[in-house]
Amino acid sequence: MRISPTGNSLGAVCLLLALAACNPGIAEVKRLRASCQAGDAAACNEYGQKLLTGSHVLKDDSTAGLEFLRACDGNVAEGCARLAVLYQRGRGVKKDSAKAIPLFEKACQGGAMDGCARLGLLYRDGSGIEKNVPRASQLFEQSCAGGNELGCAHLGSVYVDGDSATRDLPRAAELFKKSCDGKVPAGCVGLGRQHAAGQVVQQSDSIASALFKGACEAREAAGCYHLAEQTVSGRGVPSDFFEASQLYRRACEGRHALACYKLADLYEKGAGVWRDPEHAAALIRRSCEYGYTEACTPARSS
């Protein structure tokens, strides 16, 4: 049976269409798309971000990548950084970490501080590029000075470790808090570690655990790992080996090498999980692959 629309329903549809046309967010998307098509590289960058987040437009990672490429080709540094992140994550494009490196370099040279911070991470970890901790520290300093809170979070770690700068725990705490307040999970992990150890800030396992939990929920692997450590020992949270195993697993899936190793230990002992030596061995091999050298010894990796 065919139902004919009533006058009221037609009026409602027309009203909805009119409201959509007048919505400032939708109008802005249309303006950006038109400007991008007319050759405005900065507009392509902003339009790509709208597509990536689904802000007043259907999410479309693939098209977002194309728009970031247009922006980058038009020397919009932020577009290069955003495209590099897509290549790192395989989001909307085929995963290719090697392509990300020159894009981050171009972004950083063009003044995109997020590009500098992320390039610093590659130098720090030796990921696809020769490891160079002093260079990483310089990039973190540069990006933090330029207002990038991801850079500030990792600069805080430089001041804690003292690898390429004078150890300065008060400065580290300041940087961690600034970046954590700015919703950067890595900063919350750093601040949580200081609360757990009572370094400069108040010693508090409950505060540390809350910070780790927030970072873990934001998909920061280190946050899951440190919360798992707290959960094993019952510091700030109830001791629970099953819950710890789930947290180690999340961190391991995020390529946290030590988390894979600790999860393997639980499987070897049958603590919180069914004992499974074969799965433990596979996790140890993965830990080695991710860079934890102790897992690479013949006794552990066999």
N, C-alpha and C positions, 0 to 999 in steps of 0.2 A: 504494500500500500504506500502510495506516495503522499508525503505530508507537505502541504504548501506552507511556506513561511507566512506568518501573520504580519500585519503592519508593525506591531510592537517589536517582533523579533528582528525584522529588517531594520527598524530604527536603532535597535541595540547594536546590531552589527555595524551599522554606519557610524554610530557614536564611538565604538571601540576602534574602528579604523581611523577615525579623526583624531582620537586621543593618541593613538600610536604615532600618527604622523606628526603630532605636536610634541611628542616626548623629546625633551632636550637630549637625552642620551642617544636615542635613535637618530635624531637629526645630526648629532655630532659624528656618529659612525658614517652616515651618508656623506657628510662633508669631507671627512678624512679619506674615504674611498675615492671620491671624485678628485680630490687634490692629489692623491697618490697616482691615479690614472693619468693626471695631467703632468706628472713628472716631479712632484714635490717629495723628495726622499724622506724628509722628516715626517711627513704625513704617512708615508708607507710604514715607518717604524711604529708610529702610534696606532695605526690601523691594525698592524700585525699583532700588537699587544692586546687590542680589543678582541681579535679573533682567538688569541691564545687563551684568554681568560673567559671568553663568552660574555663579555660586557655589552649588553644591548645588541648582540648579534650571536648567531649560532657559533659555537666553538668549532674551530677548524684549524688543527695544528699544522696540517700540510700547507694550507694557504698562508698561514701566519709565517711559516718558514720562507715562503716565496717573497712575502712582503719585507721580512727582515733582510733577505738577500738584496732586494732592490734598495733598501735603505743603506745597507753596507756598501753596495756598489756606488751609492751616491755620497759616500764618505760621512755617513751618520754613524759615529762610533758606537753608540748604544745599540744600534741595529746589529753591528758585528758581534757584540758581546751576547746579545740575545740569540742570535743564530748559532754561535758557538755552544751555548748551553743546550740548545736543541740537538746538536750533533753529539754532545757528550751523553745525553740521555736517550737518544734515539727516538725523540718525540717529533712526529710529523716528517722526519727525514730518517734515512738509514743511519744507524749509529756508526759514528766514525770519529773517534777521539783525536785522531791525527789531524783531521780538518779543523778541529776546535782550536788547536794551538796557534796557528797564524791569525785566526780570527780574533782571539783574545789579544794577541800582540798588536794587531791593527787597532782594536778597540782601545787598548791602553794608551797607545801612541796618540790616538785621537781625543783623549781626555775622558773616556768612559771609565770611571773609577771601579765599577763592578768588574770590568774586564781586567784591570790591574790586580784586583784581589784574587780573582779566579786563576789568573796566570801565576800569581804567587803560590797558590795551592799546588799547581802542577810542578813548579820548581821545588817546592818543599818536599813533595812526595816522590819526585823523579818519575812522574807519570807521563810517559811519552816524550820526555825531554830529560836531559842530564840533570841530576839532582844538584841543586845549588841553594843551600839554605840562606847564605847572606843575600843573594839576589831575591829570594822569596821575602826575606825580612824587609828589604828596600821597597818591594812592591806593596807589602802590607802597610808600611809607613806612608807611602805615597797615597794609597787608596783611602786610608783612614784620615789623613790630613785633608783629603778631598771630600770628606763627608760620607764615605761608604762604611757602613757599620759592620759588614762582613769582614772588611779589611781590619777594622778595629778589634773584632773578636780574635782574629788570628794573630794580630800584633800583640794582644794580651798574652797569648801562648808563648810568643817569642820572649817576652819579659819574664814569664814563669820559668821557661826552660833555660834561658841564658845561653842559648847556642850561638847566637850571633849578635847579642846585645848584652849589656850589663843587666844582671838579674834585678828586677824591680817589681816586687810583689804589690806594693800599693798602687803603682801605675797600672799593673795588670788588672787589679780589682776594679779600678776606675773604668778601664776599657771594657772589661767583661760586663759590668753593670750597664754601661752606656749602650752596648750592642744588644744585651738581653732586653733592656727596656724598649729597644727598637725592634723587638720581635725577631732577632737573629738567634736561632737555636744554638749555634756554636758558642755564642757568648754566654748563654744560660748554662751550658755544660761547664765552661771555664769557671763561672761564678759558683756553680754547684760544687765543683772540686775544691775550691777555696773554702767554702763553708764546711765541707766534709773534713778538711784538714785543719780548719781553724787558722788559715793563713791570712793574716791582716784583718779579715772579717770575723764575725762571730762564729764560733764552732757550733754547727747545728746540723745534725743528720736529717732532721725533718725538713728543714729548708732545702738542704742539698737534694734530698729525694724528690721534693716537689719541683725543683728546677730541672732535674734529670727527667722526670715524668713529662713535663711540658715539652722539653726538647725531643723526647722520644715520640710523643704524639705528633710533633711537627716533622717526623721522619728523619731526625738526626740520629744516625746509627750510634754515635758515641754516647748520646743521651740514654739510649736503650741499654747499651753495655754497662754504663755506670749505675743505672738503676738496677740492673741484674746483680751487680756486685753488692749493692746495698741490700737487695732482697735475699741473697745467699746468706749474708752475715746478720740479717735482721737489724740493720742500722737505719733508723728513721721509718722503716716499714716492717710489717711482720715477716719473719723468715718463712720462705715458701719456695722450695726447690722446683716445683712444677712451674710456678709463675716465673722464676728465674730462667728456666729453660726456654720459655716462650720469649722472654726479653732478649736472651742471648741469640735466639733464632732470628728475631727481627734485625738485630744488629749485624749478624753474620750475613743475612740477605742483603744488607746495605754495605757489604764488603769490609766489615770491621774484622780484621784478621784475628785479633786476640779473642773476640767474642766467639768465633768459630772454634778456636782452641779450647776455650772454657766449656763450650757446649759439648765438644768431644769428650771432655773429662766427665761430664755428667752421664753421657751414654756409656762410657767405660765402667763407671761405678754403679749405674742404674739408680742415680739420685734424681728423683722427680720425673724420670722417664724410664721406659723399659730398657733394660741393659741390651746394648746392641753394638758389639765391638766392630762390626763391619761398617756401620754408619759412623762410628767414632773415627775410624781410619779415614773415611772419605772426608770428614770434616777437618781432620788434621791436614790432609793434602790441600784442601781448600784454603786453610789458614796459611800454609806455606805459599800457595799461589798468590795470596793477597799481601804477602810481605812479612809475615811473622817468622823470622829466621829460625827460632827454636823448634818450630814445627817441621823444618826442612831436614833435621838430622835423621840419619838412617833409622835410628831406633824409633823415632816418632812417625816418620812418613811411610814406613813399610806396612 
